[in-house]
């Protein structure tokens, strides 16, 4: 893996925005790497289990803790959302603390567009004009309106608004999160000042929005559900599918973003208090009892991870309809303990070269890992059971490194035009 990725990834990212405003946060890259690995493990296990003789899937299933984590790897998306909340509001907090005006919304939109659109559009061209014909050779000819409608919906980030395009033609279903992120970006210049001025009330409002929307999607919105079912009738869309689509729209993730925002606020407050950092340094070098306090972030992070594992393996039935709250809360607690604490050991581990390199290309890896896995399953179904997984990882890293170098990095280095 390293031979493929290192020539393109070992230089620092040339970006501005959050990094220029608040400085580098090395552990964030490692957390991105963890998130994308988690999602990739989930998709690999789901799409290979029971259909192929795969040594990696067999090894994962043989160890219950690892299997629990792999089966719930979709929570990597939750981690991505919390990280987004953590990072993108930092400039607003920083400007407010310095007594400066809020960041310019247009500049923010330009930076976000340069960050996500180039690599996303390149991937869409490959998806629609290379991958799609390989799986459905006659679709462009026999279902031209469907293909063109999907292409337009994806190019405008509206693909997750209807059941006709939400699955990305079953070729890259992971793209739904890009639609959610784009909607969040549009709202952030309005949301961020609220969190700067009323952080805890804004968190309560985000919780109410998420809980209320999930309740509406589960038991109400009958007219919208019926329209979704009718719209997707030819594709076999049923009421449960329609309600799931509604239940995973942007309002349902409000708490995830809000918890990330408050974790970012805690990190920034700690950066502004040098006496706290100096005290932590003294604690780490003093007697055993105080030194134990210095390890508190690591212990809190471990407790959050163990709590997450317990919730996944034992279920959240005791929490009733509020079980969903446990996952963003525990993920945000782990992130805050790692980043805002911080623990030197955890920060060093997350900033380690392989994990940080993967985190740097995590966006492109997220874009390409699923189509490459489907192509591997289609074109090499008889691949040796021990080769498929490493071959897929090499393909994903190589494609992602190229995408990062030629479709992401040039735009990260471009200054915003006034």
C-alpha positions as CSV (number, residue, x, y, z in Angstrom):
1,X,0.0,0.0,0.0
2,X,2.7,2.4,1.0
3,X,4.6,2.0,-2.3
4,X,1.5,3.1,-4.2
5,X,0.5,6.0,-1.9
6,X,3.6,7.6,-0.5
7,X,4.9,9.4,-3.6
8,X,1.7,11.3,-3.8
9,X,0.7,11.7,-0.2
10,X,3.8,12.5,1.9
11,X,3.7,16.2,1.2
12,X,1.4,18.4,3.4
13,X,-1.9,19.5,2.0
14,X,-1.9,23.0,0.7
15,X,-5.2,24.3,1.9
16,X,-6.7,27.3,3.5
17,X,-9.9,28.0,5.3
18,X,-10.1,26.2,8.6
19,X,-6.5,25.1,8.7
20,X,-5.3,28.7,7.9
21,X,-7.7,30.1,10.5
22,X,-7.1,27.8,13.5
23,X,-4.0,25.8,12.6
24,X,-3.3,22.2,11.9
25,X,-5.0,19.4,13.9
26,X,-3.0,16.2,13.0
27,X,-5.3,13.8,14.8
28,X,-8.3,14.8,12.6
29,X,-6.6,13.2,9.6
30,X,-6.3,10.0,11.5
31,X,-9.9,10.1,12.6
32,X,-10.9,10.6,8.9
33,X,-8.8,7.5,8.2
34,X,-10.6,5.5,10.9
35,X,-14.0,6.7,9.5
36,X,-13.3,5.7,5.9
37,X,-11.8,2.3,7.0
38,X,-14.9,1.6,9.0
39,X,-17.2,2.4,6.1
40,X,-15.1,0.3,3.7
41,X,-15.0,-2.7,6.1
42,X,-18.8,-2.5,6.3
43,X,-19.3,-2.5,2.6
44,X,-16.8,-5.2,2.0
45,X,-18.4,-7.5,4.5
46,X,-21.9,-6.9,3.2
47,X,-21.1,-7.3,-0.4
48,X,-18.8,-10.3,-0.1
49,X,-20.4,-12.4,2.7
50,X,-22.3,-15.4,1.5
51,X,-21.5,-14.7,-2.2
52,X,-17.8,-15.3,-2.4
53,X,-15.3,-17.6,-0.6
54,X,-13.4,-14.7,1.1
55,X,-10.7,-15.3,3.7
56,X,-11.0,-11.7,5.1
57,X,-14.8,-12.0,5.7
58,X,-14.2,-15.4,7.3
59,X,-11.6,-14.0,9.6
60,X,-13.8,-11.0,10.6
61,X,-16.7,-13.3,11.4
62,X,-14.6,-15.6,13.5
63,X,-13.9,-12.9,16.0
64,X,-17.2,-11.5,17.5
65,X,-15.9,-8.0,18.5
66,X,-14.4,-7.3,15.1
67,X,-17.5,-8.7,13.4
68,X,-19.8,-6.4,15.4
69,X,-17.7,-3.4,14.4
70,X,-17.6,-4.4,10.7
71,X,-21.4,-5.1,10.6
72,X,-22.0,-1.6,12.0
73,X,-19.4,0.2,9.9
74,X,-22.1,2.5,8.5
75,X,-21.4,4.5,11.7
76,X,-18.3,5.7,10.0
77,X,-20.7,8.1,8.3
78,X,-21.8,9.3,11.8
79,X,-18.1,10.0,12.6
80,X,-17.7,11.9,9.3
81,X,-20.7,14.1,10.2
82,X,-19.3,14.8,13.7
83,X,-15.9,15.7,12.2
84,X,-17.6,18.1,9.7
85,X,-19.4,19.8,12.6
86,X,-16.2,20.0,14.6
87,X,-14.1,21.6,11.8
88,X,-16.2,23.9,9.8
89,X,-17.6,26.2,12.6
90,X,-14.1,26.8,14.1
91,X,-13.5,30.0,12.0
92,X,-16.7,31.5,13.4
93,X,-15.7,30.8,16.9
94,X,-12.2,32.1,16.3
95,X,-13.4,35.3,14.7
96,X,-15.9,35.9,17.5
97,X,-13.2,35.4,20.2
98,X,-11.0,37.9,18.4
99,X,-13.8,40.5,18.2
100,X,-13.8,40.2,14.4
101,X,-16.7,40.0,11.9
102,X,-18.0,36.5,11.0
103,X,-16.4,34.8,8.1
104,X,-17.8,35.8,4.7
105,X,-20.4,33.4,3.5
106,X,-19.5,33.7,-0.2
107,X,-15.9,32.9,0.6
108,X,-17.0,29.9,2.6
109,X,-19.1,28.6,-0.2
110,X,-16.3,29.0,-2.7
111,X,-13.9,27.1,-0.5
112,X,-16.4,24.3,0.1
113,X,-17.2,24.1,-3.6
114,X,-13.5,23.8,-4.4
115,X,-13.1,21.2,-1.7
116,X,-15.8,18.7,-2.8
117,X,-16.9,19.5,-6.3
118,X,-13.9,18.8,-8.6
119,X,-13.2,15.3,-7.3
120,X,-16.9,14.5,-7.0
121,X,-17.6,15.6,-10.6
122,X,-14.6,13.6,-12.0
123,X,-16.0,10.5,-10.1
124,X,-19.5,11.1,-11.6
125,X,-18.1,11.2,-15.1
126,X,-16.4,7.8,-14.4
127,X,-19.5,6.4,-12.7
128,X,-22.0,7.4,-15.4
129,X,-19.9,6.8,-18.5
130,X,-17.6,4.0,-17.5
131,X,-19.0,2.0,-14.6
132,X,-22.7,2.3,-15.6
133,X,-22.2,0.9,-19.1
134,X,-20.2,-2.0,-17.7
135,X,-23.1,-3.0,-15.4
136,X,-26.1,-1.9,-17.5
137,X,-24.9,-1.8,-21.2
138,X,-28.2,-0.7,-22.6
139,X,-29.5,1.6,-19.9
140,X,-28.4,4.8,-21.7
141,X,-30.3,3.7,-24.8
142,X,-33.4,2.1,-23.3
143,X,-33.9,4.3,-20.2
144,X,-32.4,7.6,-21.4
145,X,-34.7,9.8,-19.3
146,X,-33.9,7.8,-16.1
147,X,-30.1,8.0,-16.8
148,X,-30.2,11.7,-17.7
149,X,-32.4,12.5,-14.7
150,X,-30.0,10.7,-12.4
151,X,-27.0,12.5,-13.9
152,X,-28.7,15.8,-13.4
153,X,-29.7,15.0,-9.8
154,X,-26.2,13.9,-8.9
155,X,-24.6,16.9,-10.5
156,X,-26.8,19.2,-8.5
157,X,-26.5,17.2,-5.2
158,X,-30.2,16.5,-5.3
159,X,-29.9,12.8,-5.8
160,X,-30.9,11.9,-2.2
161,X,-34.3,13.7,-2.5
162,X,-36.2,11.0,-4.4
163,X,-36.2,7.2,-4.5
164,X,-35.4,7.3,-8.2
165,X,-31.9,8.5,-7.6
166,X,-31.1,8.0,-3.9
167,X,-29.3,4.7,-4.5
168,X,-27.1,6.1,-7.3
169,X,-28.3,3.3,-9.6
170,X,-27.0,0.7,-7.0
171,X,-23.5,1.5,-8.2
172,X,-22.4,4.0,-5.5
173,X,-25.0,4.2,-2.8
174,X,-22.4,5.9,-0.5
175,X,-22.9,9.2,-2.4
176,X,-26.1,10.0,-0.4
177,X,-23.9,11.5,2.3
178,X,-22.5,14.1,-0.2
179,X,-26.0,15.4,-0.7
180,X,-26.4,15.8,3.1
181,X,-23.1,17.5,3.5
182,X,-23.8,19.9,0.6
183,X,-27.1,20.9,2.3
184,X,-25.4,21.4,5.6
185,X,-22.8,23.7,3.9
186,X,-25.6,25.9,2.5
187,X,-27.0,26.3,6.0
188,X,-23.8,26.7,8.0
189,X,-23.3,30.5,7.7
190,X,-26.8,30.8,9.3
191,X,-26.3,28.1,11.9
192,X,-22.8,29.0,13.0
193,X,-23.6,32.4,14.5
194,X,-26.3,30.8,16.6
195,X,-23.8,28.3,18.1
196,X,-21.3,31.2,18.7
197,X,-23.9,33.2,20.6
198,X,-26.1,30.4,22.2
199,X,-24.1,27.1,22.1
200,X,-26.2,25.1,24.6
201,X,-29.5,26.4,23.4
202,X,-28.5,25.7,19.8
203,X,-27.6,22.1,20.9
204,X,-31.0,21.7,22.4
205,X,-32.6,23.0,19.3
206,X,-30.6,20.6,17.1
207,X,-31.7,17.7,19.3
208,X,-35.3,18.8,19.0
209,X,-35.0,19.0,15.2
210,X,-33.4,15.6,14.9
211,X,-35.8,13.9,17.3
212,X,-38.8,15.6,15.8
213,X,-37.9,14.8,12.2
214,X,-37.2,11.1,13.0
215,X,-40.6,10.9,14.7
216,X,-42.3,12.5,11.7
217,X,-40.6,10.2,9.3
218,X,-41.5,7.1,11.3
219,X,-45.2,7.7,11.9
220,X,-46.4,10.8,9.9
221,X,-45.7,12.6,6.6
222,X,-48.1,10.1,5.0
223,X,-48.7,12.2,1.9
224,X,-45.0,12.5,1.2
225,X,-44.5,8.8,1.9
226,X,-47.3,7.9,-0.5
227,X,-45.8,10.1,-3.2
228,X,-42.4,8.4,-2.7
229,X,-44.0,4.9,-3.0
230,X,-45.8,6.0,-6.2
231,X,-42.7,7.6,-7.7
232,X,-40.6,4.4,-7.1
233,X,-43.3,1.8,-7.8
234,X,-41.5,0.5,-10.8
235,X,-38.4,0.0,-8.7
236,X,-40.3,-1.8,-6.0
237,X,-40.2,1.0,-3.4
238,X,-42.3,0.2,-0.4
239,X,-43.5,2.3,2.5
240,X,-40.5,1.1,4.7
241,X,-38.1,2.2,2.1
242,X,-39.8,5.6,1.7
243,X,-39.8,6.2,5.4
244,X,-36.1,5.2,5.7
245,X,-35.3,7.7,2.9
246,X,-37.2,10.4,4.8
247,X,-35.7,9.4,8.1
248,X,-32.1,9.9,6.8
249,X,-32.5,13.5,5.4
250,X,-30.5,16.4,6.8
251,X,-32.7,17.2,9.8
252,X,-32.1,13.7,11.2
253,X,-28.4,14.5,11.5
254,X,-28.7,17.8,13.2
255,X,-27.6,16.4,16.5
256,X,-24.5,14.9,14.9
257,X,-23.3,18.2,13.5
258,X,-24.2,20.1,16.7
259,X,-22.2,17.7,18.9
260,X,-19.3,18.1,16.6
261,X,-19.6,21.9,16.8
262,X,-19.5,21.9,20.6
263,X,-16.5,19.5,20.5
264,X,-14.8,22.1,18.3
265,X,-15.7,24.9,20.6
266,X,-14.2,22.9,23.5
267,X,-11.0,22.3,21.5
268,X,-10.7,26.0,20.6
269,X,-11.2,27.2,24.2
270,X,-8.4,24.9,25.3
271,X,-6.1,26.3,22.6
272,X,-6.8,29.8,24.0
273,X,-5.8,28.9,27.5
274,X,-2.0,28.3,27.6
275,X,-2.2,27.9,31.4
276,X,-4.3,24.7,30.9
277,X,-1.7,23.3,28.6
278,X,1.1,24.2,31.0
279,X,-0.7,22.5,33.8
280,X,-1.2,19.4,31.8
281,X,2.5,19.3,31.0
282,X,3.3,19.5,34.7
283,X,0.8,16.8,35.5
284,X,2.4,14.5,33.0
285,X,5.8,14.9,34.6
286,X,4.9,14.8,38.3
287,X,3.8,12.1,40.8
288,X,1.9,9.0,39.7
289,X,-1.5,10.1,41.0
290,X,-1.5,13.5,39.1
291,X,0.1,11.7,36.1
292,X,-3.0,9.5,36.1
293,X,-5.1,12.6,35.6
294,X,-3.1,13.4,32.5
295,X,-4.3,10.1,31.0
296,X,-7.9,11.0,31.6
297,X,-8.6,11.9,27.9
298,X,-7.4,8.4,26.9
299,X,-9.6,6.8,29.5
300,X,-12.6,8.8,28.5
301,X,-12.0,7.9,24.8
302,X,-11.7,4.2,25.7
303,X,-14.9,4.4,27.8
304,X,-16.8,6.0,24.9
305,X,-15.5,3.3,22.5
306,X,-16.4,0.5,24.9
307,X,-19.8,2.1,25.4
308,X,-20.3,2.2,21.7
309,X,-19.4,-1.4,21.4
310,X,-21.8,-2.3,24.1
311,X,-24.6,-0.4,22.4
312,X,-23.8,-2.2,19.1
313,X,-23.5,-5.7,20.6
314,X,-26.3,-5.6,23.2
315,X,-28.6,-3.2,21.4
316,X,-30.3,0.0,22.6
317,X,-33.7,-1.5,23.6
318,X,-33.5,-0.1,27.2
319,X,-33.4,3.4,25.7
320,X,-36.6,2.8,23.6
321,X,-37.2,5.2,20.8
322,X,-34.2,7.3,22.0
323,X,-31.6,4.6,21.2
324,X,-30.3,6.5,18.2
325,X,-29.0,9.3,20.5
326,X,-26.4,7.0,22.0
327,X,-24.4,6.7,18.8
328,X,-23.7,10.4,18.0
329,X,-23.2,11.1,21.7
330,X,-20.6,8.4,22.2
331,X,-18.8,9.2,18.9
332,X,-18.7,12.9,19.8
333,X,-17.4,12.1,23.3
334,X,-14.7,9.9,21.9
335,X,-13.7,12.7,19.4
336,X,-13.7,15.4,22.1
337,X,-11.6,13.2,24.4
338,X,-9.1,12.6,21.6
339,X,-8.9,16.1,20.1
340,X,-9.9,18.5,22.9
341,X,-8.2,16.5,25.7
342,X,-5.8,15.7,24.3
343,X,-4.0,12.5,25.0
344,X,-0.5,12.5,23.7
345,X,-0.6,8.7,23.1
346,X,-3.8,8.9,21.1
347,X,-2.9,12.0,19.2
348,X,0.5,10.4,18.2
349,X,-1.3,7.2,17.1
350,X,-3.9,9.0,15.0
351,X,-1.3,11.3,13.5
352,X,0.9,8.3,12.5
353,X,1.9,8.4,8.8
354,X,-0.2,5.5,7.4
355,X,-3.4,6.5,9.1
356,X,-2.9,10.2,8.4
357,X,-2.1,9.5,4.8
358,X,-5.3,7.5,4.5
359,X,-7.2,10.3,6.2
360,X,-5.8,12.8,3.7
361,X,-7.2,10.8,0.8
362,X,-10.3,9.7,2.7
363,X,-12.7,11.8,0.6
364,X,-11.5,10.2,-2.7
365,X,-11.4,6.8,-1.0
366,X,-15.1,7.3,0.0
367,X,-16.0,8.3,-3.5
368,X,-14.3,5.3,-5.2
369,X,-14.3,2.4,-2.8
370,X,-17.8,1.1,-3.5
371,X,-17.7,1.1,-7.4
372,X,-14.2,-0.5,-7.3
373,X,-15.6,-3.2,-5.0
374,X,-18.5,-3.9,-7.3
375,X,-16.2,-4.0,-10.3
376,X,-14.0,-6.5,-8.5
377,X,-17.0,-8.7,-7.7
378,X,-18.1,-8.5,-11.3
379,X,-14.8,-8.9,-13.2
380,X,-13.0,-11.2,-10.9
381,X,-15.6,-13.3,-9.1
382,X,-13.3,-16.3,-8.9
383,X,-10.3,-14.4,-7.3
384,X,-8.4,-16.3,-4.7
385,X,-10.0,-15.9,-1.3
386,X,-6.9,-14.4,0.2
387,X,-6.2,-11.9,-2.6
388,X,-9.5,-10.1,-3.1
389,X,-9.3,-7.9,0.0
390,X,-5.6,-6.7,-0.4
391,X,-6.2,-6.2,-4.1
392,X,-9.2,-4.0,-3.4
393,X,-7.3,-2.0,-0.9
394,X,-4.5,-1.4,-3.3
395,X,-6.9,-0.3,-6.0
396,X,-8.8,2.1,-3.7
397,X,-5.5,3.6,-2.4
398,X,-4.1,4.0,-5.9
399,X,-7.3,5.5,-7.3
400,X,-7.7,7.8,-4.3
401,X,-4.1,9.0,-4.4
402,X,-4.5,9.9,-8.0
403,X,-7.8,11.6,-7.4
404,X,-6.3,13.5,-4.4
405,X,-3.3,14.6,-6.4
406,X,-5.0,15.7,-9.7
407,X,-8.6,16.4,-8.7
408,X,-8.4,17.7,-5.1
409,X,-5.0,19.2,-4.4
410,X,-4.9,21.7,-7.3
411,X,-8.1,23.3,-6.1
412,X,-7.1,23.3,-2.5
413,X,-4.2,25.4,-3.4
414,X,-6.2,28.0,-5.4
415,X,-6.9,31.2,-3.5
416,X,-10.6,32.3,-3.4
417,X,-11.4,35.1,-5.9
418,X,-13.0,38.2,-4.5
